[in-house]
Amino acid sequence: MKALKLAICAATASLALGGAAYAQDVSFNVGVATDYVYRGVSQTDEGPQIFGGVDFSSGIFYAGAWASNVDFYDSTDAEIDLYAGIKPTAGPVTFDLGAIYYGYVNEPSGADYAFWEIKAAASVPAGPGTLGAAVYYSPEFFGGIGSATYVEVNGSVSPAEKWTIGAALGNQSFDAGGDYTTWNVGVGYAFTDTISADLRYHDNDIGCGSICDSRVTLSLKAAL
């Protein structure tokens, strides 16, 4: 994502740590997709998705908001996520330590859809690509079903200019019992510095109706 530089520099912002000043960046994104798939499950009843977000960063700190339409067979209209964290580095390793709140617009009374997670992730360069791993923990997951943990390994590589191939393998487990594995693989293409597309295959090993079926999604995203 190409950041829109706001030129809020050291001398005027007075944001310094140990004498080093940090510029502040704000970036925006908007896009459409054939489906909204979250950890292997369609969130839009296999229908199209419209999404958008804003991200702010200053040094190792970041925060942002993101929204999308959803369809849960009820009155719920949209998902709104709020997140914040830090991205420190240690040698070649970049860490991502943060928290994410998932909120839902017009959810039915007593549905308890809203939840939050803490995140611990790390990535490292590997030749022309990147390898990463992440753990997400929620003390009270979607629907009020109790605590849950999601663990993922992922990687990406750029075989040619403007092209990216990426894949991820994850496991979602629930402390009350049960778990499932999900995976995806896809290819991305950057038309310009701000417009990109992603074609991706999603699958899992659970059976929860058509929203859990394997599927191919296509998304188009613009970022500034």
Backbone torsions as a table, in degrees:
resi	resn	phi	psi	omega
1	MET	NA	126.6	-179.5
2	LYS	-85.9	121.5	-176.0
3	ALA	-78.9	145.4	173.7
4	LEU	-90.2	107.3	-175.8
5	LYS	-70.2	128.3	179.8
6	LEU	-98.2	-3.8	176.4
7	ALA	54.0	38.2	171.2
8	ILE	-90.6	93.1	-166.9
9	CYS	-94.2	179.2	-169.7
10	ALA	-58.6	-47.9	-172.4
11	ALA	-65.0	-34.3	-176.5
12	THR	-92.2	-30.7	-177.1
13	ALA	-84.8	-23.3	-178.5
14	SER	56.5	31.8	176.1
15	LEU	-99.0	101.3	-177.0
16	ALA	-138.2	152.0	176.8
17	LEU	-138.4	113.5	-178.1
18	GLY	62.5	30.2	177.8
19	GLY	89.5	-7.5	-180.0
20	ALA	-96.6	133.5	-177.4
21	ALA	-100.7	149.5	-177.4
22	TYR	-119.1	130.4	171.2
23	ALA	-74.7	155.6	179.3
24	GLN	-112.0	137.0	-178.3
25	ASP	-121.7	142.3	171.7
26	VAL	-127.2	133.1	177.7
27	SER	-130.6	151.4	-178.6
28	PHE	-126.1	149.7	175.7
29	ASN	-144.5	149.2	176.6
30	VAL	-148.4	146.5	-178.1
31	GLY	-165.5	175.9	176.7
32	VAL	-135.0	153.3	178.4
33	ALA	-148.2	158.1	179.6
34	THR	-72.9	-18.8	179.7
35	ASP	-163.8	154.2	174.2
36	TYR	-107.7	105.6	-178.3
37	VAL	-107.2	123.4	179.1
38	TYR	-118.8	112.5	-179.8
39	ARG	51.3	44.5	174.3
40	GLY	87.6	-1.6	-175.5
41	VAL	-122.2	132.5	178.2
42	SER	-67.1	131.5	177.7
43	GLN	-100.0	-2.0	-177.6
44	THR	-122.8	26.2	-178.6
45	ASP	51.2	43.9	178.4
46	GLU	65.8	15.8	179.4
47	GLY	-97.9	177.1	-178.0
48	PRO	-70.8	159.8	-178.2
49	GLN	-123.9	141.4	169.2
50	ILE	-123.6	129.4	-175.2
51	PHE	-142.0	163.8	177.2
52	GLY	-167.8	158.2	-178.7
53	GLY	-161.5	173.0	176.9
54	VAL	-138.3	139.8	-179.6
55	ASP	-129.2	141.2	177.8
56	PHE	-124.5	137.7	176.7
57	SER	-140.3	148.7	176.3
58	SER	-150.2	107.2	-174.6
59	GLY	64.0	-127.9	180.0
60	ILE	-86.8	-4.3	-176.4
61	PHE	-91.5	144.3	176.0
62	TYR	-146.0	158.4	175.6
63	ALA	-157.3	158.2	-179.6
64	GLY	-172.6	177.7	177.7
65	ALA	-143.2	147.5	-177.6
66	TRP	-147.0	144.0	-178.4
67	ALA	-139.3	150.1	178.6
68	SER	-153.4	153.0	170.1
69	ASN	-72.0	152.2	175.5
70	VAL	-139.4	165.4	176.5
71	ASP	-144.8	104.6	-179.5
72	PHE	-109.0	23.2	-179.0
73	TYR	66.7	22.4	178.8
74	ASP	-144.2	-156.3	-174.9
75	SER	-80.4	-6.1	-177.7
76	THR	-62.9	128.5	-175.3
77	ASP	-103.6	-37.0	-171.4
78	ALA	-153.3	159.3	173.2
79	GLU	-110.8	135.0	176.0
80	ILE	-127.7	118.7	-178.7
81	ASP	-106.8	139.7	174.1
82	LEU	-123.2	136.7	-176.7
83	TYR	-148.8	157.4	179.1
84	ALA	-159.8	155.3	179.3
85	GLY	177.0	-166.6	177.7
86	ILE	-131.3	153.0	178.1
87	LYS	-128.5	75.2	177.3
88	PRO	-77.8	164.2	177.0
89	THR	-125.2	153.1	175.1
90	ALA	-142.6	102.7	-173.9
91	GLY	63.4	-130.0	-179.7
92	PRO	-82.4	-4.7	-173.9
93	VAL	-92.9	130.8	173.5
94	THR	-107.7	125.1	179.4
95	PHE	-100.1	154.9	175.3
96	ASP	-135.6	106.9	-178.0
97	LEU	-118.6	117.4	-175.2
98	GLY	-162.7	-170.6	179.5
99	ALA	-137.5	147.3	-178.5
100	ILE	-131.3	130.9	174.0
101	TYR	-109.7	127.7	178.8
102	TYR	-106.4	111.6	178.7
103	GLY	-111.8	156.7	-176.0
104	TYR	-133.1	133.4	-177.0
105	VAL	-86.9	128.4	177.4
106	ASN	62.9	32.8	175.2
107	GLU	-67.5	147.4	-179.5
108	PRO	-60.7	150.6	178.1
109	SER	-58.5	130.4	178.4
110	GLY	80.7	4.3	-177.8
111	ALA	-71.1	-30.9	179.7
112	ASP	57.3	40.5	179.2
113	TYR	-70.4	-40.6	-174.4
114	ALA	-60.9	139.0	177.5
115	PHE	-157.0	170.7	176.4
116	TRP	-136.5	156.3	-179.9
117	GLU	-132.3	151.8	166.5
118	ILE	-103.6	147.9	-172.3
119	LYS	-128.2	136.9	172.3
120	ALA	-133.9	115.1	-176.2
121	ALA	-135.5	160.1	177.4
122	ALA	-150.0	147.7	177.1
123	SER	-141.6	154.9	-177.8
124	VAL	-144.8	140.5	176.7
125	PRO	-62.7	144.3	177.8
126	ALA	-141.9	91.8	-176.2
127	GLY	62.2	-127.4	178.7
128	PRO	-82.8	6.8	-176.1
129	GLY	-131.5	-163.0	-178.5
130	THR	-140.0	139.8	173.0
131	LEU	-115.6	142.4	-177.3
132	GLY	-147.9	166.4	175.5
133	ALA	-148.5	152.2	-178.0
134	ALA	-151.5	151.0	174.3
135	VAL	-130.0	131.1	176.6
136	TYR	-119.9	133.6	178.9
137	TYR	-129.2	131.4	176.2
138	SER	-120.1	127.5	177.9
139	PRO	-72.6	-20.5	178.7
140	GLU	-151.7	99.2	-170.7
141	PHE	-77.7	175.3	179.1
142	PHE	-45.0	129.6	178.9
143	GLY	82.6	6.3	179.0
144	GLY	66.3	36.6	-175.1
145	ILE	-92.9	6.4	-179.9
146	GLY	103.2	-174.0	-175.1
147	SER	-72.0	154.3	-177.4
148	ALA	-151.7	153.2	-179.6
149	THR	-132.9	136.2	175.5
150	TYR	-122.5	127.0	-179.3
151	VAL	-119.9	134.6	-176.1
152	GLU	-140.7	143.5	166.4
153	VAL	-117.8	143.8	-175.9
154	ASN	-149.7	165.9	178.9
155	GLY	-161.4	157.0	176.7
156	SER	-147.8	155.2	179.4
157	VAL	-146.7	148.1	177.5
158	SER	-111.3	95.9	-176.6
159	PRO	-73.4	-20.6	-179.9
160	ALA	-156.3	161.6	179.5
161	GLU	-56.1	132.0	178.1
162	LYS	80.2	-9.3	-178.2
163	TRP	-107.4	142.0	176.1
164	THR	-139.0	135.2	174.0
165	ILE	-114.5	129.5	-177.3
166	GLY	-138.4	152.7	179.2
167	ALA	-149.6	155.8	178.7
168	ALA	-147.7	147.0	176.1
169	LEU	-130.9	123.5	-175.8
170	GLY	-135.8	160.6	176.8
171	ASN	-132.4	124.2	176.9
172	GLN	-103.7	120.0	-180.0
173	SER	-123.4	153.2	-177.0
174	PHE	-123.4	130.1	-177.4
175	ASP	-63.1	-24.2	178.1
176	ALA	-76.2	-10.3	179.2
177	GLY	125.0	140.3	177.3
178	GLY	97.6	153.9	175.8
179	ASP	-162.9	167.6	174.1
180	TYR	-151.2	159.2	179.4
181	THR	-111.9	139.7	179.2
182	THR	-133.1	152.4	-179.9
183	TRP	-150.3	157.2	176.8
184	ASN	-151.5	154.6	176.0
185	VAL	-147.3	139.7	-176.7
186	GLY	-158.7	175.0	179.3
187	VAL	-130.1	136.0	179.1
188	GLY	-117.0	151.0	178.7
189	TYR	-137.4	130.3	179.5
190	ALA	-97.4	107.8	178.2
191	PHE	-67.9	-41.0	178.0
192	THR	-142.0	-174.1	176.3
193	ASP	-66.5	-17.5	-175.0
194	THR	-119.3	-15.3	-175.9
195	ILE	-120.4	127.8	-178.6
196	SER	-141.9	160.9	178.3
197	ALA	-128.9	153.6	179.3
198	ASP	-139.1	126.4	176.0
199	LEU	-112.6	121.3	-168.4
200	ARG	-141.2	141.1	175.0
201	TYR	-101.7	130.9	179.6
202	HIS	-120.3	142.3	176.3
203	ASP	-154.4	170.3	179.4
204	ASN	-161.4	176.5	-178.3
205	ASP	-113.7	29.5	177.6
206	ILE	-115.5	162.3	176.6
207	GLY	-124.0	98.5	-179.7
208	CYS	-129.9	37.5	179.8
209	GLY	91.8	-171.7	-173.4
210	SER	-64.3	-26.6	-178.3
211	ILE	-69.1	-13.7	178.2
212	CYS	-102.6	0.2	179.3
213	ASP	-65.1	155.3	173.3
214	SER	-63.0	150.7	-176.9
215	ARG	-160.1	160.4	173.4
216	VAL	-112.4	130.8	179.0
217	THR	-118.5	150.6	175.3
218	LEU	-127.3	127.5	179.6
219	SER	-126.9	151.6	176.5
220	LEU	-129.5	127.9	-172.7
221	LYS	-133.8	139.2	173.8
222	ALA	-116.8	134.0	-178.1
223	ALA	-134.9	140.9	178.1
224	LEU	-127.6	NA	NA
